[in-house]
Amino acid sequence: MKFQCRRKELLEAFSLAASVVSGKGGRPGPQEVLMEILPDGTQVLSATDLEVSLKRRWKTEGVEVAEAGAAAIPADKSLSILRELPGEEVTVEREGNTVHIFSRKSRFKVVALPAEEYPPLPEATWANKVVLPSDLFLKMVNQTGFATATERVHYSLNGVYLVVEKGGVRMVGTDGRRLAVHAAKVKGLKDEVLKGIVPNKGIRLFEKLAGNGDEVTFSLEKNQLFLGAEGTEASTLLIEGTYPDFNRVIPKGNDRVLEISVSDLLSGLRQASILAGEEAKAVRFTMEKDKVTLQSESAGAGEAKVELPAVYDAAPVDLQFNPLFFMDFLRQVDQERVAIKFKDNETAALIQVGSEYTYVVMPLVAH
């Protein structure tokens, strides 16, 4: 294997592939990326951690192929090399179990594994594919992905629940303390239902790929979900198990309504969270006639009190919430004002943005 190519495209592909490879101390997957050069100058980069996989192929002008071939090389070291190389052109050459990477007067040697030892990646048949607009997919991921669990409280919560069916698409994220649901109507979808729990790592990889084109294509095959976008194919094993009935979490009868500016509330919560206790991480919402007061305190650090104008004409009420849960949501809202519906200190707060986006936050129990 020996070829010369532009560093920019190779670096972009390596950055994406390296994000898939198992980190040290993670899953027992390969630490390498499989790099291939075809006789016609097409470059192929493959990566997997045995649960999430990626294959990217591209062809650009100016590629010179002296010898086609393939080799598996360390993901992290190779990525660092490509970032630091000084020139715009890079030459890659394999000699036995070593791959040389050089540009101008900088030259590196990395240990390589034979391509045939790299684990095979799953392949899609695309028999029942579903095509979605990229901007819709990205918006749905942004508005639900942040609410998923990052610790393993319940394995089925460590991902986004995706449902594609005739008439629409739905994504759901929850960690048991908050819930985000985006349900969008989409014309032209077939009767086949595509649904599954996409793990956080898989959904983030899909998110990166979706930003490269106008459409994304999905295919569900057994326990694998595939996504194709602009010359790149990715797959992820779905999380086994049944997703909780999230509709039961959405409260009914919340009759106290606070209407407030998104930017005001976000700014106020940022201020109040400075002195919110590290362990409790709580901010008290005191709602009175046409205002809300945000208060926090931390033993040995101090107190914060922020008063904000709002539209509110129900009975006064005091409730405590984790400020980060509201801040995460507010950063995803693309309108000037929101209406937050409350009931009491045992009932979740409810926010609905149009007919598509629903967000629910459980209050904290006051001590």
Contacts in CASP RR format, 6 or more apart in sequence:
PFRMAT RR
TARGET T0000
AUTHOR 0000-0000-0000
METHOD contacts of the structure
MODEL  1
MKFQCRRKELLEAFSLAASVVSGKGGRPGPQEVLMEILPDGTQVLSATDL
EVSLKRRWKTEGVEVAEAGAAAIPADKSLSILRELPGEEVTVEREGNTVH
IFSRKSRFKVVALPAEEYPPLPEATWANKVVLPSDLFLKMVNQTGFATAT
ERVHYSLNGVYLVVEKGGVRMVGTDGRRLAVHAAKVKGLKDEVLKGIVPN
KGIRLFEKLAGNGDEVTFSLEKNQLFLGAEGTEASTLLIEGTYPDFNRVI
PKGNDRVLEISVSDLLSGLRQASILAGEEAKAVRFTMEKDKVTLQSESAG
AGEAKVELPAVYDAAPVDLQFNPLFFMDFLRQVDQERVAIKFKDNETAAL
IQVGSEYTYVVMPLVAH
1 37 0 8 1.000
1 67 0 8 1.000
1 68 0 8 1.000
1 69 0 8 1.000
1 70 0 8 1.000
1 71 0 8 1.000
1 92 0 8 1.000
1 93 0 8 1.000
1 94 0 8 1.000
1 99 0 8 1.000
2 65 0 8 1.000
2 66 0 8 1.000
2 67 0 8 1.000
2 91 0 8 1.000
2 92 0 8 1.000
2 93 0 8 1.000
2 94 0 8 1.000
3 37 0 8 1.000
3 41 0 8 1.000
3 63 0 8 1.000
3 64 0 8 1.000
3 65 0 8 1.000
3 66 0 8 1.000
3 67 0 8 1.000
3 68 0 8 1.000
3 91 0 8 1.000
3 92 0 8 1.000
3 93 0 8 1.000
4 62 0 8 1.000
4 63 0 8 1.000
4 64 0 8 1.000
4 89 0 8 1.000
4 90 0 8 1.000
4 91 0 8 1.000
4 92 0 8 1.000
5 43 0 8 1.000
5 60 0 8 1.000
5 62 0 8 1.000
5 63 0 8 1.000
5 64 0 8 1.000
5 89 0 8 1.000
5 90 0 8 1.000
5 92 0 8 1.000
6 60 0 8 1.000
6 62 0 8 1.000
6 63 0 8 1.000
6 88 0 8 1.000
6 89 0 8 1.000
6 90 0 8 1.000
7 82 0 8 1.000
7 85 0 8 1.000
7 87 0 8 1.000
7 88 0 8 1.000
7 89 0 8 1.000
7 90 0 8 1.000
7 103 0 8 1.000
8 88 0 8 1.000
9 43 0 8 1.000
9 58 0 8 1.000
9 60 0 8 1.000
10 43 0 8 1.000
10 82 0 8 1.000
10 90 0 8 1.000
11 79 0 8 1.000
11 82 0 8 1.000
11 83 0 8 1.000
13 43 0 8 1.000
13 45 0 8 1.000
13 56 0 8 1.000
13 58 0 8 1.000
14 33 0 8 1.000
14 45 0 8 1.000
14 75 0 8 1.000
14 78 0 8 1.000
14 79 0 8 1.000
14 82 0 8 1.000
15 79 0 8 1.000
16 45 0 8 1.000
16 54 0 8 1.000
16 56 0 8 1.000
16 205 0 8 1.000
16 208 0 8 1.000
16 209 0 8 1.000
16 232 0 8 1.000
17 33 0 8 1.000
17 45 0 8 1.000
17 46 0 8 1.000
17 47 0 8 1.000
17 54 0 8 1.000
17 56 0 8 1.000
17 75 0 8 1.000
18 33 0 8 1.000
18 47 0 8 1.000
18 75 0 8 1.000
18 76 0 8 1.000
18 78 0 8 1.000
18 79 0 8 1.000
19 205 0 8 1.000
19 208 0 8 1.000
20 47 0 8 1.000
20 48 0 8 1.000
20 49 0 8 1.000
20 52 0 8 1.000
20 53 0 8 1.000
20 54 0 8 1.000
20 205 0 8 1.000
21 29 0 8 1.000
21 30 0 8 1.000
21 31 0 8 1.000
21 32 0 8 1.000
21 33 0 8 1.000
21 47 0 8 1.000
21 48 0 8 1.000
21 49 0 8 1.000
21 75 0 8 1.000
21 76 0 8 1.000
22 28 0 8 1.000
22 29 0 8 1.000
22 30 0 8 1.000
22 31 0 8 1.000
22 49 0 8 1.000
22 50 0 8 1.000
23 31 0 8 1.000
23 49 0 8 1.000
24 31 0 8 1.000
27 49 0 8 1.000
27 50 0 8 1.000
27 51 0 8 1.000
28 50 0 8 1.000
29 48 0 8 1.000
29 49 0 8 1.000
29 50 0 8 1.000
29 119 0 8 1.000
30 48 0 8 1.000
30 49 0 8 1.000
30 50 0 8 1.000
30 72 0 8 1.000
30 118 0 8 1.000
30 119 0 8 1.000
31 74 0 8 1.000
31 75 0 8 1.000
31 76 0 8 1.000
32 72 0 8 1.000
32 73 0 8 1.000
32 74 0 8 1.000
32 75 0 8 1.000
32 113 0 8 1.000
32 118 0 8 1.000
33 45 0 8 1.000
33 46 0 8 1.000
33 47 0 8 1.000
33 72 0 8 1.000
33 73 0 8 1.000
33 74 0 8 1.000
33 75 0 8 1.000
33 78 0 8 1.000
34 44 0 8 1.000
34 45 0 8 1.000
34 46 0 8 1.000
34 47 0 8 1.000
34 70 0 8 1.000
34 71 0 8 1.000
34 72 0 8 1.000
34 115 0 8 1.000
34 118 0 8 1.000
35 43 0 8 1.000
35 44 0 8 1.000
35 45 0 8 1.000
35 70 0 8 1.000
35 71 0 8 1.000
35 72 0 8 1.000
35 73 0 8 1.000
35 92 0 8 1.000
35 99 0 8 1.000
36 43 0 8 1.000
36 44 0 8 1.000
36 45 0 8 1.000
36 46 0 8 1.000
36 69 0 8 1.000
36 70 0 8 1.000
36 115 0 8 1.000
37 43 0 8 1.000
37 44 0 8 1.000
37 63 0 8 1.000
37 65 0 8 1.000
37 68 0 8 1.000
37 69 0 8 1.000
37 70 0 8 1.000
37 92 0 8 1.000
38 44 0 8 1.000
38 65 0 8 1.000
38 68 0 8 1.000
39 65 0 8 1.000
39 68 0 8 1.000
40 59 0 8 1.000
40 65 0 8 1.000
41 59 0 8 1.000
41 63 0 8 1.000
41 65 0 8 1.000
42 57 0 8 1.000
42 58 0 8 1.000
42 59 0 8 1.000
43 57 0 8 1.000
43 58 0 8 1.000
43 59 0 8 1.000
43 63 0 8 1.000
44 55 0 8 1.000
44 56 0 8 1.000
44 57 0 8 1.000
44 70 0 8 1.000
45 54 0 8 1.000
45 55 0 8 1.000
45 56 0 8 1.000
45 57 0 8 1.000
46 53 0 8 1.000
46 54 0 8 1.000
46 55 0 8 1.000
46 56 0 8 1.000
46 118 0 8 1.000
46 121 0 8 1.000
47 53 0 8 1.000
47 54 0 8 1.000
47 75 0 8 1.000
48 54 0 8 1.000
48 119 0 8 1.000
48 121 0 8 1.000
49 201 0 8 1.000
50 119 0 8 1.000
51 199 0 8 1.000
51 201 0 8 1.000
51 236 0 8 1.000
51 237 0 8 1.000
52 199 0 8 1.000
52 201 0 8 1.000
52 202 0 8 1.000
52 205 0 8 1.000
52 234 0 8 1.000
52 235 0 8 1.000
52 236 0 8 1.000
52 237 0 8 1.000
53 121 0 8 1.000
53 122 0 8 1.000
53 234 0 8 1.000
53 235 0 8 1.000
53 236 0 8 1.000
54 205 0 8 1.000
54 232 0 8 1.000
54 233 0 8 1.000
54 234 0 8 1.000
55 121 0 8 1.000
55 232 0 8 1.000
55 233 0 8 1.000
55 234 0 8 1.000
56 231 0 8 1.000
56 232 0 8 1.000
56 233 0 8 1.000
57 231 0 8 1.000
57 232 0 8 1.000
58 231 0 8 1.000
69 94 0 8 1.000
69 115 0 8 1.000
70 115 0 8 1.000
71 94 0 8 1.000
71 99 0 8 1.000
71 112 0 8 1.000
71 113 0 8 1.000
71 114 0 8 1.000
71 115 0 8 1.000
72 112 0 8 1.000
72 113 0 8 1.000
72 114 0 8 1.000
72 115 0 8 1.000
72 117 0 8 1.000
72 118 0 8 1.000
73 99 0 8 1.000
73 110 0 8 1.000
73 111 0 8 1.000
73 112 0 8 1.000
73 113 0 8 1.000
74 110 0 8 1.000
74 111 0 8 1.000
77 110 0 8 1.000
78 101 0 8 1.000
78 110 0 8 1.000
81 101 0 8 1.000
81 108 0 8 1.000
81 110 0 8 1.000
82 90 0 8 1.000
82 101 0 8 1.000
84 106 0 8 1.000
85 101 0 8 1.000
85 102 0 8 1.000
85 103 0 8 1.000
85 104 0 8 1.000
85 106 0 8 1.000
86 103 0 8 1.000
86 104 0 8 1.000
86 105 0 8 1.000
86 106 0 8 1.000
87 103 0 8 1.000
87 104 0 8 1.000
89 103 0 8 1.000
90 101 0 8 1.000
90 102 0 8 1.000
90 103 0 8 1.000
91 100 0 8 1.000
91 101 0 8 1.000
91 102 0 8 1.000
91 103 0 8 1.000
92 99 0 8 1.000
92 100 0 8 1.000
92 101 0 8 1.000
93 99 0 8 1.000
93 100 0 8 1.000
94 100 0 8 1.000
94 112 0 8 1.000
96 112 0 8 1.000
97 111 0 8 1.000
97 112 0 8 1.000
97 113 0 8 1.000
97 114 0 8 1.000
98 109 0 8 1.000
98 110 0 8 1.000
98 111 0 8 1.000
98 112 0 8 1.000
99 109 0 8 1.000
99 110 0 8 1.000
99 111 0 8 1.000
99 112 0 8 1.000
100 107 0 8 1.000
100 108 0 8 1.000
100 109 0 8 1.000
101 107 0 8 1.000
101 108 0 8 1.000
101 109 0 8 1.000
101 110 0 8 1.000
102 108 0 8 1.000
121 235 0 8 1.000
122 224 0 8 1.000
122 226 0 8 1.000
122 235 0 8 1.000
124 219 0 8 1.000
124 221 0 8 1.000
124 224 0 8 1.000
124 226 0 8 1.000
124 233 0 8 1.000
124 235 0 8 1.000
125 219 0 8 1.000
125 221 0 8 1.000
126 217 0 8 1.000
126 219 0 8 1.000
126 226 0 8 1.000
127 219 0 8 1.000
127 221 0 8 1.000
128 190 0 8 1.000
128 192 0 8 1.000
128 194 0 8 1.000
128 219 0 8 1.000
128 220 0 8 1.000
129 217 0 8 1.000
129 218 0 8 1.000
129 219 0 8 1.000
130 164 0 8 1.000
130 189 0 8 1.000
130 190 0 8 1.000
130 192 0 8 1.000
130 194 0 8 1.000
130 217 0 8 1.000
130 218 0 8 1.000
130 219 0 8 1.000
131 215 0 8 1.000
131 216 0 8 1.000
131 217 0 8 1.000
131 218 0 8 1.000
132 164 0 8 1.000
132 169 0 8 1.000
132 186 0 8 1.000
132 215 0 8 1.000
132 216 0 8 1.000
132 218 0 8 1.000
133 186 0 8 1.000
133 214 0 8 1.000
133 215 0 8 1.000
134 210 0 8 1.000
134 211 0 8 1.000
134 213 0 8 1.000
134 214 0 8 1.000
134 215 0 8 1.000
134 216 0 8 1.000
134 229 0 8 1.000
136 169 0 8 1.000
136 184 0 8 1.000
136 186 0 8 1.000
137 206 0 8 1.000
137 207 0 8 1.000
137 210 0 8 1.000
137 216 0 8 1.000
138 207 0 8 1.000
138 210 0 8 1.000
138 211 0 8 1.000
139 182 0 8 1.000
140 169 0 8 1.000
140 171 0 8 1.000
140 182 0 8 1.000
140 184 0 8 1.000
141 160 0 8 1.000
141 171 0 8 1.000
141 203 0 8 1.000
141 206 0 8 1.000
141 207 0 8 1.000
141 210 0 8 1.000
142 207 0 8 1.000
142 332 0 8 1.000
143 171 0 8 1.000
143 180 0 8 1.000
143 182 0 8 1.000
143 332 0 8 1.000
143 357 0 8 1.000
144 160 0 8 1.000
144 171 0 8 1.000
144 172 0 8 1.000
144 173 0 8 1.000
144 180 0 8 1.000
144 181 0 8 1.000
144 182 0 8 1.000
145 159 0 8 1.000
145 160 0 8 1.000
145 171 0 8 1.000
145 173 0 8 1.000
145 180 0 8 1.000
145 200 0 8 1.000
145 203 0 8 1.000
146 180 0 8 1.000
146 328 0 8 1.000
146 329 0 8 1.000
146 332 0 8 1.000
147 173 0 8 1.000
147 174 0 8 1.000
147 175 0 8 1.000
147 178 0 8 1.000
147 179 0 8 1.000
147 180 0 8 1.000
147 328 0 8 1.000
147 359 0 8 1.000
148 157 0 8 1.000
148 158 0 8 1.000
148 159 0 8 1.000
148 160 0 8 1.000
148 173 0 8 1.000
148 174 0 8 1.000
148 175 0 8 1.000
148 200 0 8 1.000
149 157 0 8 1.000
149 158 0 8 1.000
149 159 0 8 1.000
149 174 0 8 1.000
149 175 0 8 1.000
149 176 0 8 1.000
150 158 0 8 1.000
150 175 0 8 1.000
150 200 0 8 1.000
152 158 0 8 1.000
153 175 0 8 1.000
153 176 0 8 1.000
154 176 0 8 1.000
155 239 0 8 1.000
155 240 0 8 1.000
155 241 0 8 1.000
156 197 0 8 1.000
156 239 0 8 1.000
156 241 0 8 1.000
156 242 0 8 1.000
156 243 0 8 1.000
156 244 0 8 1.000
157 173 0 8 1.000
157 174 0 8 1.000
157 175 0 8 1.000
157 176 0 8 1.000
157 244 0 8 1.000
158 199 0 8 1.000
158 200 0 8 1.000
158 239 0 8 1.000
159 173 0 8 1.000
159 197 0 8 1.000
159 198 0 8 1.000
159 199 0 8 1.000
159 200 0 8 1.000
159 203 0 8 1.000
159 239 0 8 1.000
160 171 0 8 1.000
160 172 0 8 1.000
160 173 0 8 1.000
160 197 0 8 1.000
160 198 0 8 1.000
160 200 0 8 1.000
160 203 0 8 1.000
161 170 0 8 1.000
161 171 0 8 1.000
161 172 0 8 1.000
161 173 0 8 1.000
161 195 0 8 1.000
161 196 0 8 1.000
161 197 0 8 1.000
161 198 0 8 1.000
161 243 0 8 1.000
161 246 0 8 1.000
162 169 0 8 1.000
162 170 0 8 1.000
162 171 0 8 1.000
162 194 0 8 1.000
162 195 0 8 1.000
162 196 0 8 1.000
162 197 0 8 1.000
162 198 0 8 1.000
162 225 0 8 1.000
163 169 0 8 1.000
163 170 0 8 1.000
163 171 0 8 1.000
163 193 0 8 1.000
163 194 0 8 1.000
163 195 0 8 1.000
163 196 0 8 1.000
164 189 0 8 1.000
164 193 0 8 1.000
164 194 0 8 1.000
164 195 0 8 1.000
164 218 0 8 1.000
165 189 0 8 1.000
165 191 0 8 1.000
165 192 0 8 1.000
165 193 0 8 1.000
165 194 0 8 1.000
165 195 0 8 1.000
166 188 0 8 1.000
166 189 0 8 1.000
166 190 0 8 1.000
166 191 0 8 1.000
167 185 0 8 1.000
167 186 0 8 1.000
167 187 0 8 1.000
167 188 0 8 1.000
167 189 0 8 1.000
168 183 0 8 1.000
168 184 0 8 1.000
168 185 0 8 1.000
168 186 0 8 1.000
168 189 0 8 1.000
169 183 0 8 1.000
169 184 0 8 1.000
169 186 0 8 1.000
169 189 0 8 1.000
170 181 0 8 1.000
170 182 0 8 1.000
170 183 0 8 1.000
170 184 0 8 1.000
171 181 0 8 1.000
171 182 0 8 1.000
172 179 0 8 1.000
172 180 0 8 1.000
172 181 0 8 1.000
172 243 0 8 1.000
172 246 0 8 1.000
173 179 0 8 1.000
173 180 0 8 1.000
173 181 0 8 1.000
173 246 0 8 1.000
174 180 0 8 1.000
174 244 0 8 1.000
174 246 0 8 1.000
174 249 0 8 1.000
176 362 0 8 1.000
177 322 0 8 1.000
177 325 0 8 1.000
177 361 0 8 1.000
177 362 0 8 1.000
178 325 0 8 1.000
178 329 0 8 1.000
178 359 0 8 1.000
178 360 0 8 1.000
178 361 0 8 1.000
178 362 0 8 1.000
179 246 0 8 1.000
179 249 0 8 1.000
179 250 0 8 1.000
179 348 0 8 1.000
179 358 0 8 1.000
179 359 0 8 1.000
179 360 0 8 1.000
180 329 0 8 1.000
180 357 0 8 1.000
180 358 0 8 1.000
180 359 0 8 1.000
180 360 0 8 1.000
181 246 0 8 1.000
181 250 0 8 1.000
181 357 0 8 1.000
181 358 0 8 1.000
181 359 0 8 1.000
182 356 0 8 1.000
182 357 0 8 1.000
182 358 0 8 1.000
183 356 0 8 1.000
183 358 0 8 1.000
184 356 0 8 1.000
194 218 0 8 1.000
194 220 0 8 1.000
194 225 0 8 1.000
195 220 0 8 1.000
196 220 0 8 1.000
196 225 0 8 1.000
196 238 0 8 1.000
196 239 0 8 1.000
196 243 0 8 1.000
197 238 0 8 1.000
197 239 0 8 1.000
197 241 0 8 1.000
197 243 0 8 1.000
198 206 0 8 1.000
198 225 0 8 1.000
198 236 0 8 1.000
198 238 0 8 1.000
198 239 0 8 1.000
199 236 0 8 1.000
199 237 0 8 1.000
199 238 0 8 1.000
199 239 0 8 1.000
201 236 0 8 1.000
202 234 0 8 1.000
202 236 0 8 1.000
203 236 0 8 1.000
205 234 0 8 1.000
205 236 0 8 1.000
206 216 0 8 1.000
206 227 0 8 1.000
206 234 0 8 1.000
206 236 0 8 1.000
209 216 0 8 1.000
209 227 0 8 1.000
209 228 0 8 1.000
209 229 0 8 1.000
209 230 0 8 1.000
209 232 0 8 1.000
209 234 0 8 1.000
210 216 0 8 1.000
210 227 0 8 1.000
210 229 0 8 1.000
211 229 0 8 1.000
212 229 0 8 1.000
212 230 0 8 1.000
212 232 0 8 1.000
213 229 0 8 1.000
213 230 0 8 1.000
215 229 0 8 1.000
216 227 0 8 1.000
216 228 0 8 1.000
216 229 0 8 1.000
217 227 0 8 1.000
217 228 0 8 1.000
217 229 0 8 1.000
218 225 0 8 1.000
218 226 0 8 1.000
218 227 0 8 1.000
218 228 0 8 1.000
219 225 0 8 1.000
219 226 0 8 1.000
220 226 0 8 1.000
223 237 0 8 1.000
223 238 0 8 1.000
223 240 0 8 1.000
224 235 0 8 1.000
224 236 0 8 1.000
224 237 0 8 1.000
224 238 0 8 1.000
225 235 0 8 1.000
225 236 0 8 1.000
225 238 0 8 1.000
226 233 0 8 1.000
226 234 0 8 1.000
226 235 0 8 1.000
227 233 0 8 1.000
227 234 0 8 1.000
227 235 0 8 1.000
228 234 0 8 1.000
249 348 0 8 1.000
249 360 0 8 1.000
250 350 0 8 1.000
250 358 0 8 1.000
250 360 0 8 1.000
251 341 0 8 1.000
251 343 0 8 1.000
251 347 0 8 1.000
251 348 0 8 1.000
251 350 0 8 1.000
251 360 0 8 1.000
253 341 0 8 1.000
253 343 0 8 1.000
254 341 0 8 1.000
254 342 0 8 1.000
254 343 0 8 1.000
254 347 0 8 1.000
254 349 0 8 1.000
254 350 0 8 1.000
255 314 0 8 1.000
255 341 0 8 1.000
255 343 0 8 1.000
256 287 0 8 1.000
256 312 0 8 1.000
256 314 0 8 1.000
256 315 0 8 1.000
256 317 0 8 1.000
256 341 0 8 1.000
256 342 0 8 1.000
256 343 0 8 1.000
257 312 0 8 1.000
257 314 0 8 1.000
257 339 0 8 1.000
257 340 0 8 1.000
257 341 0 8 1.000
257 342 0 8 1.000
258 287 0 8 1.000
258 292 0 8 1.000
258 310 0 8 1.000
258 311 0 8 1.000
258 312 0 8 1.000
258 339 0 8 1.000
258 340 0 8 1.000
258 341 0 8 1.000
258 342 0 8 1.000
259 310 0 8 1.000
259 311 0 8 1.000
259 312 0 8 1.000
259 337 0 8 1.000
259 338 0 8 1.000
259 339 0 8 1.000
259 340 0 8 1.000
260 292 0 8 1.000
260 308 0 8 1.000
260 309 0 8 1.000
260 310 0 8 1.000
260 311 0 8 1.000
260 337 0 8 1.000
260 338 0 8 1.000
260 340 0 8 1.000
261 308 0 8 1.000
261 309 0 8 1.000
261 336 0 8 1.000
261 337 0 8 1.000
262 330 0 8 1.000
262 333 0 8 1.000
262 335 0 8 1.000
262 336 0 8 1.000
262 337 0 8 1.000
262 338 0 8 1.000
263 336 0 8 1.000
264 308 0 8 1.000
264 309 0 8 1.000
264 310 0 8 1.000
265 292 0 8 1.000
265 308 0 8 1.000
265 326 0 8 1.000
265 330 0 8 1.000
265 338 0 8 1.000
266 327 0 8 1.000
266 330 0 8 1.000
266 331 0 8 1.000
268 294 0 8 1.000
268 306 0 8 1.000
268 308 0 8 1.000
269 283 0 8 1.000
269 294 0 8 1.000
269 323 0 8 1.000
269 326 0 8 1.000
269 327 0 8 1.000
269 330 0 8 1.000
270 327 0 8 1.000
271 294 0 8 1.000
271 304 0 8 1.000
271 306 0 8 1.000
272 283 0 8 1.000
272 294 0 8 1.000
272 295 0 8 1.000
272 296 0 8 1.000
272 304 0 8 1.000
272 305 0 8 1.000
272 306 0 8 1.000
272 323 0 8 1.000
273 281 0 8 1.000
273 283 0 8 1.000
273 296 0 8 1.000
273 323 0 8 1.000
273 324 0 8 1.000
273 327 0 8 1.000
274 296 0 8 1.000
274 304 0 8 1.000
275 296 0 8 1.000
275 297 0 8 1.000
275 298 0 8 1.000
275 301 0 8 1.000
275 302 0 8 1.000
275 303 0 8 1.000
275 304 0 8 1.000
276 282 0 8 1.000
276 283 0 8 1.000
276 296 0 8 1.000
276 297 0 8 1.000
276 298 0 8 1.000
276 304 0 8 1.000
276 323 0 8 1.000
277 296 0 8 1.000
277 297 0 8 1.000
277 298 0 8 1.000
277 299 0 8 1.000
277 301 0 8 1.000
278 298 0 8 1.000
280 364 0 8 1.000
280 367 0 8 1.000
281 322 0 8 1.000
281 323 0 8 1.000
281 324 0 8 1.000
282 296 0 8 1.000
282 320 0 8 1.000
282 321 0 8 1.000
282 322 0 8 1.000
282 323 0 8 1.000
282 364 0 8 1.000
283 294 0 8 1.000
283 295 0 8 1.000
283 296 0 8 1.000
283 320 0 8 1.000
283 321 0 8 1.000
283 322 0 8 1.000
283 323 0 8 1.000
284 294 0 8 1.000
284 295 0 8 1.000
284 296 0 8 1.000
284 318 0 8 1.000
284 319 0 8 1.000
284 320 0 8 1.000
284 366 0 8 1.000
285 292 0 8 1.000
285 293 0 8 1.000
285 294 0 8 1.000
285 318 0 8 1.000
285 319 0 8 1.000
285 320 0 8 1.000
285 321 0 8 1.000
286 292 0 8 1.000
286 293 0 8 1.000
286 294 0 8 1.000
286 295 0 8 1.000
286 316 0 8 1.000
286 317 0 8 1.000
286 318 0 8 1.000
287 310 0 8 1.000
287 312 0 8 1.000
287 314 0 8 1.000
287 316 0 8 1.000
287 317 0 8 1.000
287 318 0 8 1.000
287 319 0 8 1.000
287 342 0 8 1.000
288 312 0 8 1.000
288 316 0 8 1.000
289 312 0 8 1.000
289 313 0 8 1.000
289 316 0 8 1.000
290 309 0 8 1.000
290 310 0 8 1.000
290 311 0 8 1.000
290 312 0 8 1.000
290 313 0 8 1.000
291 307 0 8 1.000
291 308 0 8 1.000
291 309 0 8 1.000
291 310 0 8 1.000
291 312 0 8 1.000
292 307 0 8 1.000
292 308 0 8 1.000
292 310 0 8 1.000
292 312 0 8 1.000
293 305 0 8 1.000
293 306 0 8 1.000
293 307 0 8 1.000
293 308 0 8 1.000
294 304 0 8 1.000
294 305 0 8 1.000
294 306 0 8 1.000
294 307 0 8 1.000
294 308 0 8 1.000
294 323 0 8 1.000
295 303 0 8 1.000
295 304 0 8 1.000
295 305 0 8 1.000
295 306 0 8 1.000
296 303 0 8 1.000
296 304 0 8 1.000
296 323 0 8 1.000
297 303 0 8 1.000
297 304 0 8 1.000
317 342 0 8 1.000
317 344 0 8 1.000
318 345 0 8 1.000
318 366 0 8 1.000
319 342 0 8 1.000
319 344 0 8 1.000
319 345 0 8 1.000
319 349 0 8 1.000
319 363 0 8 1.000
320 345 0 8 1.000
320 363 0 8 1.000
320 364 0 8 1.000
320 365 0 8 1.000
320 366 0 8 1.000
321 349 0 8 1.000
321 361 0 8 1.000
321 363 0 8 1.000
321 364 0 8 1.000
322 361 0 8 1.000
322 364 0 8 1.000
325 361 0 8 1.000
326 361 0 8 1.000
329 351 0 8 1.000
329 359 0 8 1.000
329 361 0 8 1.000
330 338 0 8 1.000
333 353 0 8 1.000
335 353 0 8 1.000
338 351 0 8 1.000
338 353 0 8 1.000
339 351 0 8 1.000
339 352 0 8 1.000
340 349 0 8 1.000
340 350 0 8 1.000
340 351 0 8 1.000
341 349 0 8 1.000
341 350 0 8 1.000
341 351 0 8 1.000
342 349 0 8 1.000
345 363 0 8 1.000
345 365 0 8 1.000
345 366 0 8 1.000
346 363 0 8 1.000
347 363 0 8 1.000
348 360 0 8 1.000
348 361 0 8 1.000
348 362 0 8 1.000
348 363 0 8 1.000
349 360 0 8 1.000
349 361 0 8 1.000
349 363 0 8 1.000
350 358 0 8 1.000
350 359 0 8 1.000
350 360 0 8 1.000
351 358 0 8 1.000
351 359 0 8 1.000
351 360 0 8 1.000
351 361 0 8 1.000
352 358 0 8 1.000
352 359 0 8 1.000
353 359 0 8 1.000
END
